Amino acid sequence: MNRKMATCEGSEARSVLSRVPPLLTDLYQFTMAYAYWRADRHNEPAVFELFFRDNPFGGGFSLFAGLSDCLLFLQNFAFSDDDVEYLRSVLPADTDAAFFSYLKELDCSAVSVSAVPEGSVVFARVPLLEVSGPLAVVQLLETSLLCLVNYASLVCSNAARFRLAAGPRRRLLEMGLRRAQGPDGGLTASRYTYIGGFDLTSNALAGRLFGIPVAGTMAHSYVTSFSSLEEVWPQTLVPCGGAGSVDFICLVKGWLGRVCQILGSKTSLVREGELAAFLSYAIAYPQNFLPVIDSYSVSCSGLLCFCAVALALCELQYQPLGVRLDSGDLCRQSLEVRRVFKECSKQFSVPQFESLIIVGTNSISEQSLAELSKKENEIDVVGVGTHLVTCTSQPSLGCVYKLTEVRGRPRMKMSEDPEKSTLPGRKSVYRLLDADGHPQMDLICLSEEAAPEAGVSLTCFPLGLNKTLQTVTPAQVTSLRLDVFTCGQITFPLNSASESRERAQISLQSLHPLHKRLQEPQDYTVSSAHQ
């Protein structure tokens, strides 16, 4: 492990501890724990499982995320003296004082967890986590585990859908921190949208904690803060790898005239403040010049100013990066910007202009990104904020945490709503693959039942209403869950964000295209073994 990775993992652990102390739960978890304790049932062996009932966004799949945070939370689960004193003040006055002594000694040393690896494609009703241990302890874990998995998996799945809409070539930048539901929502979104398929984040803290590549240059406020070339200081720039300073303003003015001449544009329409802003930024960051060019008019000012400054940088042996478009018809504007770049490259013999990138940002949604991908355009990077991190079309994944066994006896929730009934008992979960390696079915069996075998047909009962028995012969069989936490210790390597991202992409690639369709995907079958 290199030093940077170790630093990221240490920072991540500290982040989880500060964000998710054991007191971050619902009060009724403590009242139930007390009732178990009073009845001397608190140490009875119990099993809970965590799952969701419907695939999000009307889609055909989800991505499981949040496991690393869950494991770090479990490993460090302990109540401080201050926590216990607070609970003493809010629980009923007749709560036995000995219960608070019990809480002070509580940890997860008797808890074990099996789970689907983080970044895996998962489906509705499949148990993602199985948590076993003393009844009172595993009950106390419910809300915290749901909190850690629900949003992480939802926003990760949303990011995967944006990636599918964008296609594999175009790079995606997450920039939703300012629109997220609070600081923790923003930080969580940055981590799990990266796992879901985004390439970059604007969130500096996420870059530090999770090792995610960060990006960003300037906002409209920077551009509009300038009004005159007199505000540019310093006014000179040293050539890359050279000596002596060059009057950069004079150099750029010369290029501006030449650019306007070949494009038939009027220098009188160029906004002096915009030119000053670009000049000042280029002098500060000559190797990182990527301005937003639509603060006033792209065609009459912003694009011309960029080309003049970028050509001057090229003359001094620097490589400008490109431009950002943040309003209007992004596809149409990107085509015009690319045309101008090519014309400048041709007329001025500047090949660097062939590799300039165009970034598009403007309240991008999944639908608008899908539509953009169908149109002719020259956008290389898309920045997405609000609709990504707030999961506009679905606010919650709806994960639940249900009791399935106590003292070795199966437990089942019955409901007037059949969809909310649960399957009792401890379970094993298998993924059945077809001859092409595509997942064709997830099979839920009782833990004591024999595992399905490749090449051997089996009869199963699809979950959900109005489903009939099916017979399937898998080409391959894999066990979906792994032992990740045993008797208080993490037994599965904690994955970095990049490792979970790689697993997510591999898992998505294995999924049949019919299940990945953004609209009207084919239903994926989740079944229970037929006795």
URGI-V822109 format. One record per run of one state. SS is the DSSP state (2 for helix, 1 for strand, 0 for the rest). FROM is the first residue (numbers start at 1). LEN is the number of residues. If there is no record, write none. Layout:
SS|FROM|LEN  SS|FROM|LEN
This chain:
0|1|2  2|3|17  0|20|7  2|27|12  0|39|6  1|45|7  0|52|4  2|56|3  0|59|3  1|62|2  0|64|3  2|67|9  0|76|5  2|81|10  0|91|6  2|97|8  0|105|7  1|112|5  0|117|4  1|121|2  0|123|6  1|129|6  2|135|6  0|141|1  2|142|25  0|167|4  1|171|4  0|175|2  2|177|3  0|180|2  2|182|15  0|197|3  1|200|2  0|202|2  2|204|7  0|211|3  1|214|1  0|215|5  2|220|5  0|225|4  2|229|3  0|232|4  1|236|3  0|239|6  1|245|3  2|248|16  0|264|3  2|267|3  0|270|2  2|272|13  0|285|5  1|290|3  0|293|5  2|298|18  0|316|6  1|322|4  0|326|4  2|330|19  0|349|2  2|351|5  0|356|1  1|357|5  0|362|4  2|366|9  0|375|6  1|381|4  0|385|1  2|386|4  0|390|10  1|400|7  0|407|2  1|409|2  0|411|7  2|418|3  0|421|6  1|427|7  0|434|5  1|439|8  0|447|10  1|457|6  0|463|6  1|469|5  0|474|2  1|476|4  0|480|1  1|481|6  0|487|2  1|489|2  0|491|6  2|497|14  0|511|2  2|513|4  0|517|8  1|525|5  0|530|2
